[in-house]
Amino acid sequence: MKMKGRFRKFLSYYKPYKKLFFTDMFCAMVAAAITLVFPMLTRYITGVILIESPIDLKIIYQLGLIMVVLVIIEFFCNFYVAYQGHVMGTYMERDIRNELFEHYQKLSFSFYDEQKTGQLMSRITNDIFSLTELYHHGPEDIVISLIKFVGAFVILSTINLQLTLIVFAFIPVMGGFALYYNKKMKKAFKRNKQRIGDINARIEDNLSGIRVVKSFANESKEMDKFQVENTNFVNSKRNSYLYMAKYHSGLGVFTSLITVAVIFFGALFISQELITTPDLIAFVLYIANLIEPVKKLINFTEQFQEGATGFERFMEILEIQPDIQDHKDAVELKDVQGHIEFHDVGFRYNEKNDYVFQHISLDVKPADYIALVGSSGVGKTTICSLLPRFYEVSEGAITIDGKDIREVKLASLRENIGIVQQDVYLFAGTIMDNIRYGKFGATDEEVIEAAKQANAHDFIMELPEGYDTDCGQRGVKLSGGQKQRLSIARVFLKNPPILIFDEATSALDNESEHIVQESLESLAKNRTTFVIAHRLSTIKNAKRICVLTEKGIEEEGTHEELLERQGQYAYLYNMQFKDQ
């Protein structure tokens, strides 16, 4: 049933281009049929016209004109197939790539936690590219091959059935040979694609961390790692080429044997007057016509293995259902006040893992400023990742204004939550574009106002091109504090009622931290805010501080209250400020 479903899915991409497809097939059939006519005309000229006395030149001229017309028709048909057919394949490749990219957007964090970026890139580039040739050449090669194959058999049978049967006796053996090596090649091609994905993953990992590589002077070590992946790819390719060599050379032997058989048995039949010389000439010409579709089928099987492997890898991803998606009766989250409750929440990444935490219960009133503190690994970031449903709760429930977040639409839930993270990601493009990412329809004036609110406007105006300054890959041209203020400007522009600050100032120097902290506090006014803090000095003014340990929420209270208790919070605070 799975294979049947995949086959239907494969065919579905032809549907938008049915007219183009059938026109392409018609032209392919006409071109194939024309090639069958020339040997028959040659036989007629050599076996009928040229043995008459006197020779009728008028008929030769007429036949010559007919052949020229057929050549012109064949040219236009082949041109259409080569151009429009490839264009159709490109359209289909675009549709498949769009669908896969859209599916990537739906998959949750848990999927990306287990995947290598290079492998995912390989699936959306190399794998899908191989499908273009299959979609275009697959049906076309089959149709042309069948027409030439069946047409040659029928015509040759009318010339001499015995010689035709001798020739076609080779075909089943060729078919068995091809089938055996097809299976071998399919496995080899799939392995090649995996190796290419590994190389992409290695390159992506290296280039993303190139500054770390250079800072440790580990270029040679990285080269060693890359050479391992590259050698694995070479070994995989060598294996696939071994099967291809056996496949091509074996089929080449079969096609040569067919020609030898025609010449040998044709000569015998002529000596016994079972066939005429014009018939043998026609036979030899048709053998060339017979070998061509066999070669096409050779090319097709190679394309098929490449394309089928690419489609299989494409479907492997497409068949992964997002573990977090809208329920059937999900509703829009509107007019959010920001009253958030955690009801005995527990979470683990999957059933094989232990719980990260359990029995988390919190009641956060609208516009509350809540800080989450604790040692690394106790689940502070994970708790906040559950709120926008980057991960799904394993136990309990989270509600916003009394609505279970699993019963509201994901898009509307995330539209109402703004996140400022420690690791700021800026996209390649201008500062204006990166701030506008918070609200794509925003005017330039709205973007500038958001930048002012985030204390970013002044430094932006000092840049050479102001808001049109290019940020560089991942914002490499800007400092940490500047990038952080741009990320805050994004959230100002988005204007959500709920905020999450995930250690937003922990990587900054004191001066930058002070500026960014002002921006964060300005952003947090009248919004329900969760702050994950490493530097406890940044959350002294929090309305409530929750201290997380492996047991869950161990302490709650204001900064002063928790210091008086001399518990876990006091211990963490004194550790940070013991020198003072």
DODO-556678 format. One line per 10 residues: number of its first residue (from 1); for each residue z, x, y of C-alpha. Coordinates in steps of 0.001 Angstrom, whole numbers, plus 500000, padded with zeros to 6 digits. Each point is the difference from the previous one (the first is absolute). Layout:
// DODO-556678
NUM) Z:X:Y | ...
This chain:
// DODO-556678
1) 500000:500000:500000 | 500785:502906:502304 | 496581:501577:499432 | 498295:496638:500547 | 501868:499544:503266 | 499059:503494:501155 | 496348:499360:499146 | 500024:496808:502085 | 501636:501937:502803 | 497304:502683:499728
11) 497224:497399:500286 | 501704:498178:502890 | 499003:502734:502460 | 496330:499070:499528 | 500622:496437:501180 | 499738:500546:503795 | 496706:501870:499494 | 498281:497785:497427 | 496766:499711:502004 | 499788:503760:500500
21) 500877:500621:496355 | 497359:497673:498541 | 497328:501333:502382 | 500916:503512:498916 | 499783:498999:496328 | 496634:498291:500555 | 498564:503130:501627 | 501390:502152:497178 | 498345:497746:497391 | 496644:500014:501823
31) 500065:503808:500278 | 500878:500321:496303 | 497259:497556:498954 | 497380:501888:502016 | 500728:503236:498107 | 499171:498159:496765 | 496567:499031:501311 | 498608:503510:500618 | 499896:501153:496326 | 498240:496738:499038
41) 497381:500553:502731 | 499564:503594:498824 | 499494:498785:496424 | 497495:497389:501183 | 498000:502557:502023 | 499953:502662:497244 | 499578:497610:497076 | 497587:497445:501497 | 498350:500959:503297 | 499281:503668:499280
51) 498430:499371:496567 | 497510:497451:501350 | 496528:501131:500913 | 499236:499907:502837 | 503521:500309:501480 | 500759:497160:502404 | 501190:501833:503129 | 500627:496721:501796 | 502833:499154:497570 | 501457:503511:500396
61) 500028:499545:503791 | 501641:496587:499618 | 502632:501356:497622 | 500592:502960:502346 | 500584:497589:502898 | 502374:497907:497864 | 502007:503129:499107 | 500230:501033:503676 | 501295:496510:500908 | 502530:500225:497162
71) 501134:503413:501267 | 500540:498560:503522 | 501999:497065:498579 | 502025:502420:497869 | 500704:502130:503098 | 501400:497082:501999 | 502032:498750:497038 | 501493:503432:499350 | 500691:500466:503725 | 501867:496681:500147
81) 502011:500861:496893 | 500868:503487:501270 | 500947:498876:503525 | 501311:496438:499890 | 501510:500492:496559 | 502072:502934:501225 | 500979:498068:503120 | 501217:497145:497797 | 502067:502480:497987 | 501508:501344:503230
91) 500924:496475:501143 | 501763:499432:496703 | 501756:503347:500245 | 501238:498985:503451 | 501325:496680:498660 | 501821:501700:497123 | 501501:502654:502264 | 501141:497314:502472 | 501626:498037:497182 | 501813:503044:498636
101) 501194:501090:503438 | 501235:496457:500680 | 501830:500077:496659 | 501616:503309:500964 | 501436:498243:503061 | 501623:497347:497796 | 501766:502360:497621 | 503663:500685:500679 | 501961:503200:500544 | 500952:500139:496320
111) 496322:500459:499084 | 499501:502861:502468 | 503253:501619:498830 | 498268:500637:496647 | 496502:500956:501240 | 498331:503118:501378 | 498029:499433:503194 | 497146:502224:498781 | 499555:497886:496865 | 499886:496809:502064
121) 497449:501594:502346 | 497875:501036:497016 | 499924:496434:498702 | 498746:498647:503310 | 497404:502745:500593 | 498614:501868:496962 | 500557:497245:497440 | 498431:497244:502065 | 497094:502194:501117 | 498924:500341:496358
131) 499811:496206:499795 | 497203:499828:502591 | 497438:501590:497703 | 501124:497862:497081 | 499759:496746:501944 | 496538:500882:501270 | 498434:501916:497109 | 501806:498283:497119 | 498169:496637:499846 | 496809:501530:501371
141) 499855:502757:497368 | 500750:497557:497200 | 497287:497566:501142 | 497381:502727:500482 | 500873:501621:496684 | 499841:496711:498081 | 496667:499004:501533 | 498440:503369:499258 | 501644:500246:496604 | 499146:496506:498762
151) 496621:500029:501735 | 499073:503340:498419 | 501107:498753:496568 | 497919:496813:500210 | 496894:501802:501289 | 500318:502880:497541 | 500436:497524:497148 | 496663:498419:500867 | 498359:503455:499942 | 501498:501205:496711
161) 503124:498507:498430 | 500576:502843:497511 | 500073:502714:502665 | 502163:497771:502224 | 502594:499534:497232 | 500062:503770:499362 | 500689:500608:503695 | 502694:497328:500309 | 501758:501184:496829 | 501504:502739:502199
171) 501592:497487:502379 | 503015:498804:497896 | 500964:503619:499270 | 499745:500789:503707 | 502149:496940:500761 | 502757:501079:497599 | 499933:503530:501396 | 500244:498701:503585 | 502833:497575:499152 | 502106:502744:498419
181) 499703:502361:502963 | 500422:497162:502521 | 503563:499505:498778 | 500668:503726:500229 | 498587:500170:503534 | 501971:496984:501197 | 503297:501689:499121 | 498819:503250:501568 | 498910:498313:503255 | 503290:498144:500294
191) 501856:503286:499599 | 497794:501521:502712 | 500971:497265:502456 | 503677:500558:499258 | 499552:503725:500626 | 498235:499325:503313 | 502918:497745:500941 | 502422:502839:499172 | 498004:502380:502221 | 500030:497459:502847
201) 503739:499565:499572 | 500545:503764:500128 | 497823:500350:503133 | 501699:497071:501744 | 503445:501372:499165 | 499081:503469:501260 | 498327:498917:503237 | 502808:497570:500837 | 502538:502786:499614 | 497886:502878:501316
211) 502608:500940:502631 | 502676:500320:497328 | 497627:502063:497861 | 499324:502420:502844 | 503627:500183:501117 | 500981:501236:496533 | 496838:502157:499657 | 499235:498229:496734 | 496223:499793:500376 | 499467:502029:496807
221) 502353:497732:498039 | 498130:496935:501232 | 496731:501669:499009 | 501412:500588:496508 | 500919:496301:499718 | 496559:498965:501205 | 498284:502352:497566 | 501896:498388:497127 | 498655:496557:500958 | 496530:501429:500661
231) 499968:501763:496611 | 501072:496789:498272 | 497086:498278:501713 | 497571:502716:498859 | 501239:499709:496415 | 499627:496234:500140 | 496500:500293:501462 | 499026:502612:497418 | 501029:497612:497244 | 497981:497129:501494
241) 496972:502283:500486 | 500224:501040:496345 | 499598:496366:498939 | 497273:499455:502613 | 498104:503064:498739 | 500131:498760:496409 | 498985:496543:501165 | 497032:501057:502145 | 498685:502687:497672 | 500336:497688:496981
251) 498074:497206:501671 | 497442:502546:501196 | 499415:500992:496377 | 499506:496362:499020 | 497431:499379:502735 | 498089:503160:499035 | 500031:498938:496342 | 498477:496639:500978 | 497103:501778:501731 | 499534:502315:497000
261) 499998:497022:497624 | 497347:498166:502064 | 497693:503038:500071 | 500504:500818:496327 | 499697:496510:498533 | 497333:499038:502554 | 497839:502893:498794 | 500493:498909:496391 | 499103:496386:500827 | 496865:501102:501889
271) 498933:502022:496951 | 500416:496863:497910 | 498248:497899:502666 | 503105:497832:500450 | 500024:500670:503752 | 497439:501103:502609 | 500256:502859:502459 | 500301:497608:503052 | 502806:498228:498134 | 501801:503306:499447
281) 499563:500894:503699 | 501521:496646:500938 | 502757:500603:497464 | 500861:503403:501498 | 500031:498490:503518 | 502291:497219:498843 | 502294:502506:498347 | 500484:501532:503451 | 500784:496462:501156 | 502447:499668:497145
291) 501752:503311:500688 | 500484:499149:503708 | 502227:496963:499332 | 501916:502064:497456 | 500647:502562:502746 | 500980:497196:502342 | 502470:498792:497406 | 501337:503552:499741 | 500572:500024:503766 | 501377:496484:499871
301) 502574:500868:497335 | 501166:502922:502146 | 500228:497734:503060 | 501633:497332:497905 | 502713:502339:498767 | 500675:501238:503530 | 499866:496509:501491 | 501927:498302:497195 | 502738:502617:500221 | 500151:499528:503775
311) 500118:496210:499613 | 502707:500293:497356 | 502137:502122:502308 | 499273:497571:502848 | 501147:497056:497867 | 503122:501864:498854 | 501203:499928:503612 | 498675:496538:500803 | 501815:498517:496996 | 503341:501338:501237
321) 501641:496967:501532 | 502135:500653:503088 | 503620:499636:498908 | 500802:498636:503464 | 497802:497193:501270 | 500210:496565:501561 | 501356:497230:497823 | 497816:496961:499548 | 502077:497874:502390 | 500859:502782:502461
331) 500445:498878:503608 | 499577:501691:503377 | 503118:501558:501525 | 500130:498583:503516 | 502408:499966:502965 | 502189:502705:498466 | 503534:500191:501363 | 500915:503046:497924 | 502895:498736:497877 | 499759:502179:496864
341) 502103:499697:496854 | 500120:502168:496888 | 501345:497916:497117 | 501415:502248:497239 | 496836:502133:500032 | 499258:502588:497329 | 496980:502262:499626 | 498415:502375:497500 | 496443:501351:500027 | 499213:498752:496500
351) 501755:498904:496853 | 500153:503569:498686 | 501950:501241:503030 | 503638:499524:500871 | 500922:497829:502956 | 499807:501764:503364 | 502679:497555:501194 | 501484:496627:499096 | 502098:497253:501590 | 498878:500602:503578
361) 501049:497076:502169 | 499486:499967:503768 | 500015:497303:502652 | 498152:501218:503101 | 499999:497637:502964 | 497073:499741:502449 | 499800:503013:502381 | 502644:501926:498013 | 499729:503806:500005 | 500889:501169:496474
371) 500198:503636:498946 | 499716:501163:496399 | 501531:503408:499256 | 500817:501960:496881 | 499076:503089:498070 | 496417:500587:498845 | 498803:497979:497034 | 502313:497003:500329 | 497148:497648:500938 | 500107:499613:503787
381) 496214:500132:500421 | 499476:497925:496871 | 502167:497185:501356 | 497859:499862:503125 | 496799:500214:497926 | 501013:496802:498225 | 500043:498031:503249 | 496213:500205:500669 | 499488:499803:496202 | 498574:503464:499555
391) 501967:499700:496771 | 501274:496820:498343 | 503692:499389:499431 | 501020:500286:496344 | 503025:497745:500432 | 501241:497580:502614 | 498063:498902:503080 | 499362:500834:503646 | 499600:497219:502545 | 498803:499897:503604
401) 501237:496968:501922 | 500897:498447:496654 | 496537:500511:498427 | 499689:502180:496909 | 497555:502753:500953 | 498239:499548:496631 | 499008:496504:501092 | 498275:501011:503240 | 496585:501589:500453 | 500052:503780:499980
411) 497847:500355:503096 | 502214:497733:502098 | 503154:501709:498666 | 498769:503463:500981 | 498669:498780:503343 | 503598:499193:500909 | 501388:503418:499020 | 499498:503241:501924 | 500686:503343:498338 | 500548:503381:501633
421) 500155:502746:497387 | 501046:503626:500028 | 496586:501149:498749 | 497631:498603:502635 | 496409:499495:498879 | 497360:500070:502726 | 496420:499214:499088 | 497055:502146:501050 | 498952:498672:503414 | 501314:499637:503528
431) 503525:499282:501187 | 498781:496612:501238 | 498676:499128:496545 | 503219:501086:498286 | 502236:497897:502241 | 497618:497053:499724 | 500489:500156:496206 | 503095:497894:500659 | 497842:497164:501364 | 496257:500401:499684
441) 499131:497395:502604 | 502177:501540:502715 | 498523:500834:503389 | 500201:503481:501505 | 502643:498708:502427 | 502166:498743:497109 | 499679:503343:498220 | 501029:501887:503138 | 502968:497670:500545 | 501146:500593:496396
451) 499717:503764:500563 | 502133:499726:503139 | 502667:498054:498101 | 500003:502744:497355 | 500397:502781:502611 | 496591:501312:498964 | 497872:499249:503063 | 500992:503103:501997 | 499164:502549:497303 | 496764:498153:499156
461) 498822:500215:503607 | 500657:503765:499973 | 497556:500456:497126 | 496429:501139:500875 | 498397:496630:499278 | 503016:497723:500300 | 499833:497030:497676 | 496567:501149:498778 | 501437:503263:498639 | 499208:500573:496342
471) 503155:500266:497880 | 498506:502213:497297 | 500436:499465:496270 | 503443:498419:499451 | 500771:500575:503704 | 500100:503779:499581 | 499297:500567:503713 | 503243:498289:501045 | 503661:500968:499679 | 502432:498125:497747
481) 501646:498228:502929 | 496638:498991:501463 | 498794:498603:496687 | 503245:498096:499575 | 499693:498407:503441 | 496441:498901:499186 | 501256:498355:496812 | 502664:498201:502064 | 497304:498914:502489 | 498098:498475:497071
491) 503027:497901:499095 | 500561:499002:503642 | 496415:498759:500021 | 500513:498136:496734 | 503163:498406:501459 | 501678:498911:496724 | 503395:498242:499837 | 501273:502305:497214 | 500108:503808:500137 | 500589:502794:497504
501) 500684:503534:501230 | 499775:502336:497019 | 501666:503261:501110 | 497680:499881:503005 | 501639:502898:501882 | 501280:502242:497200 | 497088:502466:500237 | 500134:500387:503807 | 501646:502538:502278 | 502879:498862:502218
511) 497892:499406:503102 | 497333:498042:498135 | 502676:498110:498097 | 501615:498882:503260 | 496673:498701:501396 | 499019:498297:496743 | 503488:498514:499585 | 499675:498378:503426 | 496658:498546:498958 | 501443:498692:496736
521) 502939:498338:501706 | 497659:498410:502521 | 497831:498728:497151 | 503003:498644:498090 | 501214:497698:502795 | 500161:496389:498843 | 498538:500893:496594 | 501631:500122:496579 | 500053:503715:499280 | 500710:502119:496939
531) 500553:503689:500634 | 500030:502593:497223 | 501789:502940:501553 | 500541:503563:498891 | 501405:501119:503343 | 503080:497835:500396 | 500138:500696:503730 | 496974:497721:500443 | 501718:496896:498633 | 503393:500086:501744
541) 499066:496866:501959 | 498905:498014:496952 | 501591:496559:499752 | 500607:500599:496304 | 499735:503105:497832 | 499592:499635:496229 | 500915:503001:497875 | 498025:500146:496778 | 501068:501839:496871 | 498908:499806:496390
551) 502344:497011:499653 | 498210:498060:502777 | 501401:499220:503460 | 503357:501750:499972 | 500993:499599:503653 | 499028:497832:502972 | 501085:500025:503613 | 499467:501556:503410 | 499992:503743:500579 | 503634:499998:501205
561) 501224:497721:497205 | 498434:502157:497293 | 501397:503228:501444 | 503491:498488:500010 | 499704:499130:496292 | 499460:503658:499129 | 497621:498982:497199 | 496464:500989:499055 | 498610:499539:503521 | 502709:502173:501521
571) 499270:502651:497361 | 496258:499985:500822 | 500684:500030:503745 | 502458:502876:499787 | 497547:501972:497851 | 497384:499743:502754 | 502321:500752:502909 | 502620:502319:498469 | 498849:502887:502204 | 500727:497924:503087
